Amino acid sequence: MADQTEFDYVIIGAGSAGCVLASKLSASGEFEVLLLEAGPPDRNLMIHIPAGVYSAYRNPSINWNYFSAAEPSLNKRAVWTPRGRVLGGSSSINSMVYMRGHPDNYDGWAEDFDLPAWRFENCLPYFRAGEASDRGADAWRGDSGPLQVTKSHHQSPLIDAFLEAGDETGQGRSDDLNGYKPEGLSRLDATIGNGQRCSAAVAHLKAARGRQNLTVLTGAAVRDVKITGNRADKVSYTHRGGPRTVQVRREIILSGGAINSPQILLRSGIGPEDHLQNAGIKTQVKLAGVGRNLQDHPTMVLQFKSRKSFEMHRLNNPLKKLGVGLEWLSRRKGIATSHIWEAGGLVRSHDNAARPDLQYHFGPTGFEEVGNSFRVTQGFSFHIDLLYPESAGRVELDPKNHFGKPMILFNYMAAAADMTGMMNGVKKARDITNSAAFKDLNGGETGPMAQARTDDEIKAVIADECATDYHPSCTCRMGYDDDAVVDEWGRVHGVEGLRVVDASIMPRVVGGNLNAPTQMIASRIADHIIGVAQLAPEQASYSFQETEIGNKTAHRMTG
């Protein structure tokens, strides 16, 4: 690499999308591919131990460590926004939950944004081909792909009670939220294989690193993309303290994620003209949608004491922790193979919801912050995510420092419907803990929400405590209207030789975690780039059928 200054493809960002692209574009040996990653290699041990997730995602050496601006509807709070800055990107620091989103999400992209290629029947074969699920292969799941996916295995009476409460409360139960019934309470799938995290780097780069035509460069911070005439043909970056420029023969592909990809476009003079002018940057391509339409899944955490102590609650004991660590190091077995959030659910915030609009992550332990680390407590916890918020935000450059951290505004809870939906989520989670299944386990709610009972009290705590569940998206969205940034294959409007391929191109956030959908998107677009035919559409049966709600046709589950 030291002497090579020209490549066929340059991929910016080695996250969920970038690792897939690097592997597939280099597979034939025909093209010379450069993958640039601002962060370090993924050598930190806590990345690979599933139970080390809370150490990994708080580690400033592998995390961009962003904060939002003061959020107007959250009492002017700045929301901490960790994003992966390491090989594998956020797939190396996330909680490993494998979720695809509801099939309707993708059909909605096709119908509402004129993107017929993204119907779910076109996405399903890529989801299946991308995973190696220990559930085995069927119409919904795959067993021979690069991404190792494991069904939750940790045994705990708290998880059993959570699942039983789904039936008792009418919130439902499912064996596989990525399968026939994408609604109800269920054990979750995780990107774990052989007892360790299967990040995008492990799944896609590990086998590809030996290829002569693939160069992976860490510690390479991209400054901007250069445009000659109407074609993006150079990438400027810093490496080992010095400036570098690489010439690109075919395409530059931005895969920095929903925060960094629009930031790089803006620094390159691609974006809203008024913002670029205010930042003192010459407009190269006028695109009003760059950095706009920021969507995320806001979350509330509820914690409860457990009347009984279980294995995970005893991890604070130094001898227990040592034994758990040694068992993982020697055998890749034991409680360290748990990613904590072993169960969850997709439920409706109200009876007329068209599809599940809330997501639970359920952990069979409580936790508290001690300094810069977490300590487990004898309890259990919920993350409650609002899946389809009406509120949207933006990503902009800091006008005083284009190369510093971007200005992020999520605009959480700006829409009254979002606050109501989150409030209903709190109530539904409490219904679960108040069920007969938890009678001998629930020792009472703790934390800021514990004393909130009226609607106004619950909403006040939401304003004080609502945070991100780490799913930013949609800031370079696909489409063909005035606010769209890329076409249906990620090509940036108004300039040749430049694509964006990551969660930022979603036109609307999907109802679930974003790692699996982002890898699916990257795999499909990689095939398009190299001219490989898309996998044949596949249809599978699901438990929902069409029914009328008011004047809208929506999808309801039938059991």
C-alpha positions, 0 to 999 in steps of 0.5 A: 500500500505504501506505494499504491495511490490508485485503486478501482474502488475505495470504500470509506468506513469498515462497519456493517456495510463497508466490510460486506462491500470490501469482501464482495468487491474483492472476491473475483480478484478482478478489482483493486479495492481499498478499505479505509477505517478511521479507527484501530484494528479489532484486537480489543478482547472485550469486543469479542467476549459477548458479555464484554459489550458494556466495556466495548461500547464505552471504550473511547479508543474504539468509539466516536463518542458523539453527543447530540446538541441540546434536545428541545423536547428533552429538557435541553439535554445532550444525548450521548451517541456512541458509534463504532470507530474500529474494524467492524464499526458499530457491529464491533461494539453493539449488543449483537441483537440480530433483527431484520425489521418487519417485512412491511417496512421494505414494501413500504419503501417500495410503495412510498418512495418509488423504490420497487427493487426494495420490496421484501421479496427481493430482500429476503433471499439476501437475509437468508444468504447472509446468515448462518443461523443455528436454527437451520435453514427454512423459508425464512432463515439461512444456515450457510452465510458468513454471519454467525447467528445464534438463538438466545441460550442463557437459562434464567427464570427471569427470561422464562417469566418474561416469555410467559407474561407475553401470553398472560398479558395478550402481548403475544409470543413468538418462537422467531421474530425474524420468522413466521411471526414477527410479533410478540415476546421471544428469545432473541437471536444474536450475532454470536458464533462459537461463543464469541461476537461475530462482527461484520469484520469477523464475518466478512473481512477475516477470510478476505484479508489475504487477498492480494487485491484488497488493502485494509488501512486502519487509522485512516481518517477521511477528510473529503472526496474530490470532484473533477468535472462531474466525477468523484475521483479522489479521496483525501485522508490522513494516516500516521499524521500525514495527508494522503490522496488516493485516485479512484478509477471506478467508484468511491463508496461512502459507508461511514454510517448515518452520522459520518457519511453525511458529514463527509459529503458536506465537507466535500461540498455536497449538500444543502447550499445554505448550510454549505455557504454558512460553513464557508464551503463551495457547493459542488453538488446541491442536494438539500437532503444531505444530513436531513431526515435523521431517524433513530429509535429513542429508548427508555430503560426500566429497572426492577429488583429481583426477589431471587438471585441468579447466576448473572447477578453474582458477576460482581464477585471477583472470584466469580468474574475470574472464573467466568473469564477463564472459562470463556478464554479456555472453552468459549463457554459459560455466562460470558457468552451471553450478550445480556439482552437475551430476550425481547419483543415486538408489540403494539403501543395501542390496539389500532397500530398497523404493526408492532411499533414498540420493541423490548430488549429484556435483560435478566440483570439490573445494572448501575454505573460506577465511575466509567463502568457498569456494575450488575445488580440483583434485578432485571431490565427493559429497553423500550424502543419507539420503532417509528417515531414521527420526529426527525432530526439532522446532522450538520457540520460544526461551522467552526471546525469542519473536521471535528465532531458534527452537530447532531440533533435527533429532535426526540419527542418533538411530536406529541404522538412519540411521547404518547407512544413511549408512555404506552410502552412504559405501561405495557412493560409494567403490565409484563412485570405485574403479571402472575408470571413475575409474582415471585420475582418482581421486587419492585421498580427502581430508578427514575421511573419508579415513582411515576404513575400519572401520564404527566409524571411518566412523560416528565421522566421520559423527557429527563431520561429518554436516550438513543438505542443506537440506530441512527439512519436515513440521513442520505436517503434513497429516492427520487424526490427533492430531498433524496440523496441517492438512487435505489442503488446508492448512487449520489444524485448529481455526481458520477462515481460516488455512492453511499451504502449504509444505514443512512440510505434507508428512506425510513427506519426499519422496525428493529436493530440495524446491523442485519438490514445494513449488511443486507443492503450492502450485499445487494448493492455490491452485486449491483456494482459488479454486475452480478444478477440479484438473487431471485425473489423469495416469498415466505408465509407470515402470520399477518394478513390485511385488514382495514383500520379506519381508512387505511389498509394495515397489517395485523397478526393472526396468531 
